[in-house]
Amino acid sequence: MGAIKETFYISHGSPTLSVDETLPARDFLKSFTKDHFSQRPSSILVISAHWDTDVPSVNVVDGPLDTIYDFYGFPDNMYQIKYPAPGAPALAKKVKELLNASGFDTVIEDKKRGLDHGTWVPLMLMYPEADIPVCQLSVQTHKGPKYHYDMGKALASLKDEGVLIFGSGAATHNLRALRMVDSVATWAEEFDTWLKDTLEGGRYDDVINYLEKAPHAKQAQPYPDHFFPLHVAMGASGEILKSELIHQSWQLHSLSYASYKFTAK
């Protein structure tokens, strides 16, 4: 398993992505290893929007990992899904070492946590065999985008060991703005378009300073847990050669499934 040049930001959207065959994002993730990343990784590191902690935390667990149902009010069959991937304790400890060496002094080893739906929903479609070791890294939403970008930079060398790194969130994520209509909210589309143009134009400082630079930033991301995984993925790419939108679709009027690939030089 050779070095990996790519990192990814995956918009996992609604938990219903796990069962709703009509969602285009589901087809995108099912074809991920054919269309966007054919290399088999040695292990997978996921920065999930659904693990928010005071300090960086990694799950140091021997597999199989528990499947966490961190949602409520959804169809019963969603609570029957299992994704028993093996844990990646060696990777988790390496993540801790790299973060410590880069000035992230306190990193917690969680020896019980399994996989939340920000991780298992995309992975069940990307790697349905659940046979690749997985480690999760938490976000700290009381910190800022630059902090998360620097976190990613600290982890960039993991790609040399064949580790696939991706952030899992949603390019727009305002739960109060969801509607059961087919149209797309103007503010959401404008933010989403800005993000695409800015990333593909290589204006990464603007993405780090999105609160000042992006239209409708607080409306599109009223709480930054689903956006900071993007900054980690950007940082983990190292010196970015190319940023590419690899999927775009919408659900519930304002929920963007925009997903990106970052390729290093």
N, C-alpha and C positions, 0 to 999 in steps of 0.2 A: 504494500500500500504506500504509494508515493506521496509527495507533498501536494497540497491543495492550494490553488491560487484564488479560489472564490469564497466569499462569504455571502450570506443572504439575509434579507428581511422578508419574512412571510407574514402577510395579513391573514390571521386565522378567523377573523370575523366572529360569527355567531357559533355557539356550540352545535347548532343544528347542522353545521357542515359535516358532522360525523354521520348523518343519516339521510340528509336531503339530496337525492340524486339529481335534482333540477338545478343545483347551484353550479355555475361555471367554474368557480374556484375549486370545486371538488375534482373536476376533470383535470384542471391544471396541476393539482397536487398529485393525482394518480399518475400523471405522465411526467412528473418532475425528473425522475432518474433517466428517462428516455430523452427528454427534450432539453433539459437544462443542466443536469449534473449526473453524468454516467459513471463517474468514479465511485467505487465502494469505499466509504470512509472506515478508518480504524475504530472510530467512536464518534459520538455526536454531542456537541455542547449547545444547549438551547438556553437563551436568555428570554425568559417568559414574563409577559406582562402580569401574569397571575400569581407571581411570587414577589411580594413587596415587603422588604425588611429594613430595619434600621441600618444595618451594615451588610456588606456582601456576604451571601451565604451560598454554599454548595451542598448538594445532597451526596453524602459519602455512603453509598449503600451497595452491598452486593445484591445482585438480581435474584429473582425477578422483581422489578419495581411495582409498587402498588399503583393502581389507576385511581386518581382522585376525581370525584364528581363535584367540582366546585361551582355548581349551578343548581338552580331549583325551578320547578314548574315546567319542565320539558317532558316530552314523551317517555314512557317507561322504558322503551327499548334502549334509550341512550344510557341508562344506568346499568345496562347489562354488558356494555362494551368493555373489553379488557385489552390492555396493551402491555403485556408482561415482559417488556424489554429488560435485558440485564443491566444492572447498574454499572457505573464506570468509576469505581473508587480511586483508581490510580490517576485517572484524568482529573477528578475532583481535587485531589491533593496537589496535582501540578498547577491547576488553576489557582489554588490558594497560594502556592509558592510564587507564582508569577505576579499575582496581585500584591503580595507582601513586598516583593522586590521593587515594585513600582510605587510604593508609598501608601498602598491601601493596607494600613497596619492591622486592622481587625477584620478577619474573615472567619465566619462561623462554619463549622462542619456539622451539618444536620444528618444524623445517622438513621433517620426514620422516614423522611419525606419521600413520597413517590413522585409521580408525574401528574401535574395539573393539566387541565384541558388545553391550555395554551401550547402544551408540548405534545400530548398524546393525540389530539385531534389531527394536526397536520401529519404527524409521524405515522399514524395508522393508514394514511393514504399514500404517503411517500415511501415508506418501508413497512408494508403490511406484515412481513414475516416476523417483525419484532425481535430480530436476532443481532442487532448492532447495539453495543453498550451505549447508554445515554446518561448524561449528567446535566443537571439544571443549575443555572446561576440566577440569583435574584436581582431585581432592580431596587433602587432606593429613590422613591419619588420625591422625597424631601431634598434631594440633591438636584443638580441641573444637568442639561444636555452635555456640557463640556466634561463634566465628571464621568458620564457614561461613555463618551467618546474616548476619554483617556483610559477607562477600564478596558475597552476594546483593544486599544493600542497595546496594553500590557499583555494581551492574550494572543497577539498576532502570530507569534512563533509556534503556536499549537498547530497551525496549518501545515508546518513542515513535518509534523508527525502524523499527518493524515487525518486530522480531526476536522470534521465538518462543523462550522460555527454558524448558527443562524439566530437572529432575533425574531421573536414571535409576538405580534401585536395587531394593530389595525391602523391603516394610514389615516383614516378618520374614525373617531370613536366618541360619539356623543349619544349616550343611551336615551336621553330625554328627547332627542330629535328623531328617533326611529318612528317610521310610519309604514302602514301596510298599503303602500302605493308603489307604482312602477317608476314614477318620475324620480329624478335625482335633485336634491336640494342645491340651489345655486351656490351657496356659500361652501358646501362640501366639495362641489366640483371645482370651484376656484382654488381652494386650498390644495386639492389633489393635483390639479394641473400645475400649480406653482411648485409642488414637491417634485413632480416629474421633471419639469424644465430645469429646476435648480440642481437636482442630482445629476441629470444627464449633461448639464452644462458645467459640471465640476465645481460648483460654488458651494463647497462643503462648509465653509465658515457661515454662510447664510443659513444652512440647515441647522448648524449648532445654535445660531442666534435666531431661530425661527419665530420666537415670540415677538421680536421686533421687525422681522423681515417678511413673514408670511401673511397673506390676507386671511382674516377670520381664524387666526391661530387658536385663540381661546375657545372659540365655538367648535372648531374641528377637534380639538384635544383639550377639553375642559380639565381633565386630570391626565397627567403625562405618562401614566403607567404603560399604555399601549404604544407610545411613541419612542420612549427612551431605548427600547431594544433595537430600534433603527440606528441610533447613535453608536451603540456597542458594535453592531455589525459593520458600520462604516469604519470605526477605529480598528477593528480586528482585521480588516482588509490590508492594513499597512499603507503602503503608497499606492493609491488607487489609480489604475490605468483607465478603467471604464466603469460607469454605472449604467445599468440597463433595466428598464421596466420589463419584467418578464410575464406579468399578468395584470389585468385590470378588469374588474367587474364590480357590481353594486348589489346591495341588498337593503331592503327596508328604508329606502329613500335617501339615506345619508351614510351608510356603512360601506366604506371602500375596502376592497380586497386587493388593492395595489400591492404588488410584491416586486422586490428588486434583487438584482445580482450585482455584486461588487467584485471586480476582477483586479487583482494586484499586478503590478509591473513585474 
